[in-house]
Amino acid sequence: MSDKASGLTNAADLARQLIRVESVTPDQGAAIGLACAWLESLGFTVRRLPYGTGAEAVDNLYARLGTGTPHLCYAGHLDVVPAGAESAWSSPPFAAEEQGGMLIGRGAVDMKGGVACFIAAVARFLQQESLSGGSLSLLLTGDEEGAAQNGTKKVMETLVQEGETWSHFLVGEPTSVAQLGDTVKIGRRGSLNMEISVRGQQGHVAYPQFADNAIHRLNNFIAALLAEPLDQGSEHFEPSTVQISRIGTDNQAWNVVPPEAWLVLNFRYNELHTAESLETKVKELLAHYAPDSEVKVHRSGDSFVSPKSDFLDLLLSVIKDKTGNSAEISTGGGISDARFLWQEAPCVEFGLVGKTMHQIDEAVPLAELAACQEIYSALLSKYFS
């Protein structure tokens, strides 16, 4: 192993370097390029897989070491959400400064810190052991936090078409809730966004009998939509929910009945629903309460549960051994790129504590980075033993 590769065994050092690359989604290659250089120095065969053009261009990488089985693939992303009000941060969001044993910066938790832990674990593993005939790969994208159309989704389509196969996937999202190792995920709820525009008839507020208030129509639709829970939950999932994230009208006059109103909503749903069934429900309610309306649908993916496997049991035993935690098996939270992986092989998600992800002063304890790296290292050793 080269001297450069020997310098990749400290997760905190790698996390600092990644955070200092301002890779706001969609990342067009800066952070991906850094990871490529590291993995090449570790002996991986690395492919850059760019998709999209212009502002939607995304760079991705797929790196593989070995040709045999079992084949473990680690999946993650190096794009981050915008920093927000930089003046509100205690230190610049892309400076990767340390305060009181914490590494602060956008992506520290979600999920440059996790990627750094895994690459450092791989470097340490390769110093001491071998793949024993198996294969190890990494799929890293710059498109998870955004539209997620030119990242993992496209990479998997390409690789599957080429005949690539995997034994297991490990997704490094920050799944831990209160302490490292308290939660792993084997599935995710579906996500459906809808933009709804309702039309009425403009008129004078003093003569409502000659108008049709679009806000009132929209309000009646909302009341009907929220009148009953979508469901009570299922074996693997909590109850489905609907949340209205934006609502408004372009009306600027206080004495005019608005002719149009709009809202944006999101469904997070379990396997008792599909995007199609929820879309039908919304359109039926609109047909009754606001027949002159327009709906735009944005589907992120249906719910899924990855089959339990020996790999899940192995991960749980390593977490228990290293942290003392009996990890909860969960399907909660938002969506992730696991939705593009689970149909090809059993898929488990495990990573850092996610309390500060997307927040001002996103941060991870340096001790937690070291502990996560240790878990990943032990997992690799047992997996390929």
DAGIFEN-V633251 format. One line per field, one symbol per residue. ss: DSSP state (h for helix, s for strand, l for the rest). phi: phi as a letter, one per 40 degrees, with the letter a starting at -180 (. if undefined). psi: psi as a letter, one per 40 degrees, with the letter a starting at -180 (. if undefined). A space follows every 10 residues. Layout:
BEGIN
ss: ???
phi: ???
psi: ???
END
This chain:
BEGIN
ss: llhhhhllll hhhhhhhhhl lllslllllh hhhhhhhhhh hlllssssll sllhhhlsls ssssslllll ssssssslls lllllhhhll llllllsssl lsssllllll lhhhhhhhhh hhhhhhhhll llllssssss slllllllll lhhhhhhhhh hhlllllsss sllllsllll llssslssls sssssssssl slsshhhhhh lslhhhhhhh hhhhhhllll llllllllll ssssssssll lllllsslls sssssssssl llllhhhhhh hhhhhhhhhl llssssssss sllssllllh hhhhhhhhhh hhhllllsss llllllhhhh lllllssssl llslllllll llssshhhhh hhhhhhhhhh hhhll
phi: .cdccccbcb cccccdcccc ccccdccchc cccccdcccc ccgccbbcbc bgbfcccbbb bbbbbgbcbc bbbcbabbcb cdcgcccccc adcbcfcbaf gbcbicgdbb bccccccccc ccdcdccbbb cfgcbbbbbb bbbccbcfbb bddcdcdccc ccgcbbcabb bcccccbbad gcabbbaacc bbbbbbbbbb bcacccbccb bacccccccc cccccccbdc abgadbbcdc bbbcbaaiac cbbcbbccca aaabbbcbbc ccbbdccccc dcccccccca ccbbbbbbcb iccabcdcac cdcccccccc ccbgcccccb bcgccacdcc bcccadbbba acccdbcgcc fdabcdccdc ccdccccccc cccbc
psi: hiddddeeeh ddddddddde hgghihheed dddddddddd deeihhhhgi iiibeehhii ihhihieaii hhhhiaieii iidagdeeid ihefefihhf ehhhiheddg fddddddddd ddddddddai efeaihihhh iffdebdfde bddddddddd deehiidihh hfigdicdih eehiheiiii hhihhhhhia hiahdegdee ihhddddddd dddddediid aeiadeiiii ihhhdiiaie hehefhhhei iiihihhhia eeiidddddd dddddddddg dgihhhhhhd iiiihhiiid dddddddddd ddeehghhhi eaaaiiedee ddedihhihh aihedeheii fhihhddddd dddddddddd ddde.
END
